[in-house]
Amino acid sequence: MTDVQDRWLSVEEICQHLGVSSDTVYLWIDRSAMPAHKMGRNWKFKREQVDAWMEAGGAAGDAREEASESGAI
């Protein structure tokens, strides 16, 4: 039997898991190589891959870039 925690997550589910908006997720996919897989027209995610990417600082570079562009740095 497949573990429920091991299933593919939708954009909405990964947003809820990370506490960010869908715009942020799409930005991370585009700019920061967030681990995501395109299935037809939909993006899908493995929770453990995204968690490892976040822990390794995958989104940190993008946050610094946004802050620099807005003049916060």
C-alpha positions as CSV (number, residue, x, y, z in Angstrom):
1,M,0.0,0.0,0.0
2,T,1.3,3.5,-0.9
3,D,2.1,5.8,2.0
4,V,-0.1,8.9,2.0
5,Q,2.9,11.0,2.9
6,D,4.7,9.7,-0.3
7,R,2.1,10.8,-2.8
8,W,2.6,13.7,-5.3
9,L,1.4,17.0,-4.0
10,S,-0.4,19.8,-6.0
11,V,0.6,23.4,-6.1
12,E,-2.1,24.2,-3.6
13,E,-1.0,21.5,-1.2
14,I,2.7,22.4,-1.4
15,C,1.7,26.1,-0.8
16,Q,-0.2,25.1,2.3
17,H,2.7,22.9,3.5
18,L,5.3,25.7,3.1
19,G,3.0,28.6,4.1
20,V,3.6,30.5,0.8
21,S,1.5,31.7,-2.1
22,S,1.3,30.0,-5.4
23,D,3.0,33.0,-7.0
24,T,6.0,32.3,-4.8
25,V,6.0,28.6,-5.7
26,Y,5.9,29.4,-9.5
27,L,8.7,31.9,-9.0
28,W,10.8,29.3,-7.2
29,I,10.3,26.8,-9.9
30,D,11.3,29.4,-12.5
31,R,14.2,31.1,-10.8
32,S,15.5,28.8,-8.1
33,A,15.1,25.3,-9.5
34,M,12.6,24.1,-7.0
35,P,12.2,20.4,-7.3
36,A,8.9,20.1,-9.3
37,H,7.7,17.8,-12.0
38,K,5.3,18.8,-14.8
39,M,2.5,16.3,-15.4
40,G,0.5,17.5,-18.3
41,R,-0.5,21.1,-17.4
42,N,0.0,20.6,-13.7
43,W,3.0,20.9,-11.5
44,K,3.5,18.1,-8.8
45,F,5.9,17.9,-5.9
46,K,7.3,15.3,-3.6
47,R,7.2,16.6,0.0
48,E,10.6,15.1,1.0
49,Q,12.3,16.6,-2.1
50,V,10.9,20.1,-1.4
51,D,11.8,19.9,2.3
52,A,15.4,18.9,1.4
53,W,15.6,21.7,-1.1
54,M,14.3,24.2,1.5
55,E,16.7,22.9,4.2
56,A,19.6,23.3,1.8
57,G,18.7,26.9,1.3
58,G,17.2,26.5,-2.2
59,A,14.8,29.5,-1.7
60,A,17.3,31.7,0.1
61,G,19.0,33.0,-3.0
62,D,15.7,34.1,-4.5
63,A,14.7,35.9,-1.3
64,R,18.0,37.9,-1.4
65,E,17.5,38.8,-5.1
66,E,13.9,40.0,-4.4
67,A,15.1,42.1,-1.4
68,S,17.9,43.6,-3.5
69,E,15.5,44.5,-6.3
70,S,13.1,46.1,-3.9
71,G,15.9,48.1,-2.3
72,A,15.6,46.4,1.1
73,I,19.3,45.5,1.0
